[in-house]
Amino acid sequence: MLKKGTAFIVLVGLALVTGVAGAQDTRPRPGTKGTVSAFEADGTTVIDVKWCARDRNGAHDYTVCGNLLRDEVKTRMCARGPGLHSWVYQISDNRPMPTSVYCR
């Protein structure tokens, strides 16, 4: 039979393991409904993904979050130096679109 202190530690350990196993990953996945995504020019390396809020009609507001994402990607790309930088933009689960930004 287990001592009271040992039994308590085992119960707490089981509760922690169960809590961690039940936690869900809440990060947005690129290329899914409700998100806008930016990839490197290779189309596979993720630069950033943003959740898009819903408007009053329940539709995702891709315009607002897309503008925010493109501004952030431009800042990141221009930090690499001047010139033309290519990347891929995707709205929801639609086809990815090749995009570029010119930095001075």
Secondary structure, 3 states (H helix, E strand, C coil): CCCHHHHHHHHHHHHHHHHHHHCCCCCCCCCCCCEEEEEECCCCCEEEEEECCECCCCCECHHHHHHHHHHHHHHHHHCCCCEEEEEEEEECCCCCEEEEEEEC
